[in-house]
Amino acid sequence: MAGGSIELAGVSKRFGDATAVNQIDLTVAGGEFFSLLGPSGCGKTTTLRLVAGFEWPTSGRVLLDGADVSAVPPHRRDVNTVFQSYALFPFLSVFDNVAFGLRYTRTTRAQLRARVGAALDLVSMTSYASRRPSQLSGGQQQRVALARALVLDPKVLLLDEPLGALDAKLRRSLKVELKALQERVGITFLYVTHDQEEALTMSDRLAVMNTGRIAQVGTPREVYEEPADAYVADFLGAANLMEVSVSSAGEPATVKLGEVVLTSSHACAAEAGQRAHAVIRPERVRVEPHGSDGPNRVPALVERVVFLGSATQLMLRLATGASLQALLHNDGERVDLAQGSPVHAYLPADALRVLAGGPAPVAASTVEASLAS
């Protein structure tokens, strides 16, 4: 199988007065695992449907391998889609579900059996060929849906939150398998999800979407460690966002958090005197004994200690009134901190970034992280 490239050129989609996708420019290389990440209503599924042909753009062009397919119906595009609901036929066997699309092509019976067998083998479902969907687990049904999509040899596979209906443990195992499968077949995967862990785990690159626009595109490491703005920082993983005033926007940048001066090794997009956000990931925060001396150290009080197994989560209240989350990895040493313990939070300059903009939006990841804790 060969991968197909995708290009969206100035694509917009409006439903009446509502704009679901707003002037998107995006290129996905052939053979790439690319994810569209964002909260509900951000336009990611509409973007996927535009590539599939289930929706046509109000303006702009959709190109597959350089050919404009904006007005081409879905069945004439060399793409296939895997939905969250699986959409298997309950009255057909696993074999016949996978073979369904092939029966409408010029394929001999021998070729059909060979291709279906290869597709089932690809997803480790050969021994279940005679079963009905009702006799399969959720994860097995998802594998069948993948086999049914792959058996037609599409250049692009579109996946609309395909792991959303599965339990957490099964999702974790299938994430690894899905990425390995994509590397094995070599076709382009365009994956839609609101789960930032899925996007980080599987993607070669990803786009974070916000209100119909693309906020940032990059590799998982780039977007996680170098967020373009407070929205991206807050949505992609847990992030500490603190409102600060910019003293110097050069490199290094200096800001004031209350009366505390903090230094960042990275340049700041905001100008001196402007309000901005300092952001640091919880795993980069260092918790030191109260009274520790040195730059980028802020006195704090432990408000909550949560044991997570592989790590301990600390919720701190800084002397400035801001809240801060720290993540201490379980390395065998016991964390002897309790609610009310005075400490100093050390915010390393290389881990601290200053992002321009006003108050940060509350992204879904923040809510989910609070519930999980």
N, C-alpha and C positions, 0 to 999 in steps of 0.2 A: 504494500500500500504506500502511496506517495502523499505527502502533506500538501495542502492547498493554502495559499495566502489569502488574507482577508484585508480589505481596506474600506474604511468608512470615511467619506470625504464630505465634510460639512453637513452631516446627516441630522435632520430634525424630524420629530414626529409629534403631531398635535392631535388631540381628541377633543374637538370642539374648541373651547377656550383654554383647555388645559394642555400644557406642553410637557410631554413625558420625556422626550429626548431633545436636547437643545444644542445644536451646532457641534456635533461630535466629529473630531478628526482622530482616527485611530488606524494603526497598521499592525497586523498580526502576521508574523512570518510563517511560512510553511513548516509543519512539523513541530510547532511551538505549543506548549501547554500554557494557555493564557486565561487568566481569571478576571471576571468583572465582579468587584466587591463593593458592597454598600448596603445600607439599611433598606427596609421596605419602602417602596415609592420613589427610589432614587433613579429609576429608569433602566436598571440592568437587564431585567427580563424583556422589556420592550426592545432593547438593543439586540438581544439574542433573537427575538422574533423577527426583527428586521433582516438579520442575516439569514434566518431560515426561510423567509418569504411569507410568513404568516401575517406580517404587516408590511405595508409599503411606505417608504419615507414620504413625508410631506414636502421635504426639500432635501437636496444632497443626493449622493450616489453611494450604492453598495457594490463593491467589486470583489469578485472571487477569481483568483489567479489573473488579475488584470482586466477581466471582462465585466462590464456593467450588467448586473443582474437585478437592478432596482425594480424592474417591472416584470421579472421572470417568476412564474408561479413556483411554489415549493417543490413539486414533483420533478421539475426540470432543472433544479439546482443540485449539484453534486455534494449535498450535505445530508446529514441525518441527525435526528434529535432524540435524546434520552430525557424523559420527564421524571419529575419527583414521584408521580403516581404509578410509574412503570407501564401502565396501559396494556397489560397482557390480556390475551383472550382466555377467559376462564374455561371455555369448553374445548380448547386445543391443548395438546401435549406440549412439553417444552420444545421438542423437535419441530413440531408444526408451527409454534409461535415464531421460532427463529427463521423457519423456512418461508413464512408468510409473504414477505416482500419479494423473494426470489421467484415465487410461482407466477409473478406477473412480468417476468423477464424471459428472454430467450435462453433459458438454461435447461439442459437435458436433465433427466432424472438422476443420472450418475453424477453429473456436475453438482446438482443440488445437494445430494447426500454428502458429497465430498466437502463442499463449502460449509454446509451446516455443521458437519462433524468437526471441521477445523475451527469454526467459530466457538462451538461448545468447548472444545479442548482448550482454546485460548482463555476462557473464563473458568476452567476447571469444573464444567458441568456435564461432561460426557455421560457419566453414570446416571444422570437424572433425566435423560432424554425422553423417557416414556411417561414421566409424571405430569400431573396437571399443576397449574400455578398454586391452587389451594393446598397442595401437598408440600409446598416449599416455604422456607423461612423468608423474611423480608430481604435479607442479604442475598439469598439464592435467586429470588425474583429479580433483584437488581442486576445480578450477573446475566440472567436470561435477557433482560432488556438491553444490556450492553451488547450481548452476542447478536441479537436481532438487528441492532443498528450497524454493527461492524461487518456483518455477513454481506452487506451490499457494497463493501469497499468504498465508502465515501471518502472524499478528500478532506472534509471537515466534519468533525463530530461536535454537536452542540449539546451541552449538558446543563439542564435547568434544575439546580439544587437537587441532584439525584440521590444524595445521602441524607436529605432532610428528614425522611420518615423513619430512619433507623435509630436504634439506641446508641448511646455515646460510645460504648466499647466497640460495637460493630463498625461505627463510623471511623474510629481510629485505625482499625485494621484495614478497612477497605480503602482508606486514603492512600496508604502505602501501595496497595495492590493496583489501584487505579493509575497512579503515576508510573508504576512499573509496566503496566499494560500499554500505556500511551507510548512509552519509550520503545516497547517491543514492536508495536504496529507502525509507529512512525508517522501517524497522521496528525493533523492539527486538532487540538482540543480547545474549544471555547467554553469555559466553565463559569456558571453563574452561582454565586453564593453570598450569604450574609455572614458566614462564619469565617472570621479572620484567620483562625487556626488552619482551616482547610486551604485557604488561599496561600498562606505562608508555606505550608507543607508541600503542596503539589506544584505550584506555579513556577514556570520559567520566568514569566513576567506577569504583572497584574496591573489593573487600573482601579483606583478607588473612585467611586462615583458619588455625586452629591447633587440632588435636585436636577437631574437630567444632564448634568455636565460631568466631565472627567476632571477630578481634582488633582490627580497625580498618576503617572505611569512610571513603572520601574521594576527592577527585580525585587523580590521580597525583602532582601537585606537593605537595598537602597531606600525603599519606601518606609521600612520599619525604623531604620537608623537615621534617615535624613528626610523626615516628613516635610512636605512643602508648606503646610499651614497647620493651625491648631485643630482643624477638623480631621485631617488625615492622621495626625498624631493621636487624637483621642479615639478615633474609630479603629485603627489598626493596632490592636494590642492594648494592654493597660498602660496608661501614661499619667504622669504627674504634670498638670498644667497649673502654673502659678502666674498671676498677673504681676507684671513688673514694669518699672519705668526704665527706659534706655538711657544710660549715661554716655556710652561710647559705642558706635555701631561698627567699628573697625574689626580687625582680626588680630588679637582677641577682642571680643565685645565685653563690655561691663554693664551691668544692670543693678537696680536697687530693688530688693524685696523688702518692703518696709524700710527699715534703717540699715539693713544688711546689704553689703555690696557683694555681688557674685560675678565671677568671671567665666566666660565661655571661650573655648579655643576656636570656635567657629564664628564666621562673620554673621552679622545680623542684617536682615532686610529692612528693619525699621530704622528710623533716623533718631538721633539724640533728642531726648525730650518727649518722645512718643511713648504711649502705652503699648505693651507687647506681652507675649507669653513666654516664659521660660519653661522648657519641657525636659523631663528626664524620666527614663524608664525605671520602674521599681527595682529591677535586678541590679541597676547601677548605683542605687543609693547605698551608702555605707553608714551603718549605725555605730557610733563610737561612744565611749564613756562620757558622761557629763563633765564639762570643763575642758574638753579637748581643744587645743589651740591650732590655728592655721587658717588659711583662706578657704572660702566656700564652705564654711561650717556654720550651721544654724542651730541654736538651742531648740529643743523639742521635748514633748511629753508623749509617752506611749499611751494611746487611747484604747488599743485593742490588739490582742495577739491571737492569731488564727493558725493552727497547725494544719498544713495541707498534705502531709506525708513527705513528699520530695522537697518541700520548702516550708518555711514559716513566714506568714504574712504579718507585717507590722503596720498598723495605722497610727501615724504620728500627727500631732498637732504642733505646728511650729510656733515660735514666740511671736511671729508676725500675724498669727491667726489662720494662716493657710494650712490645709491638710496635706499630708504626704504619705504615700504608700511605699513601703520597702519590702523587698523579697529576699529572705535569707535562705540560701540553699542548704539542704540537709547534708552536711559533710561529716556528721558524726559527733560534732560538738553540740552540747545542750545550750539552747538559748535561754539564759537566765534573766529574762525581762518580763515584767508583769505590768498590768494596767497601772498607770500613774508613775512609772519609772521615768526620771529625767535623763535625757541623752543629748547627744549632739548628732545632727544629720550632716554627713559630709557629702557634698554634691560635686563630684569630680568635674573639672573644667572641660575635659574632653567628652564627657557624657552629657553635658548641659548644652542645649540649643535654644536660641532665642528666635521666636517666630513672630512676625508682624501680625497685627490684627487685634480686634476688640475681644469681648467675652467669647469663650469657646463654646460651641454647641455641645449639647449632651448627646453623644453618639450611643448607638445600641450597645456597643461593647462595654461602655461604662456601666450601663444598667445591668448587663449580664454578669460583669465582673463582681458587682456589688451583691447580686443574688447568689453567685457561686461562693462568695466568701461568707 
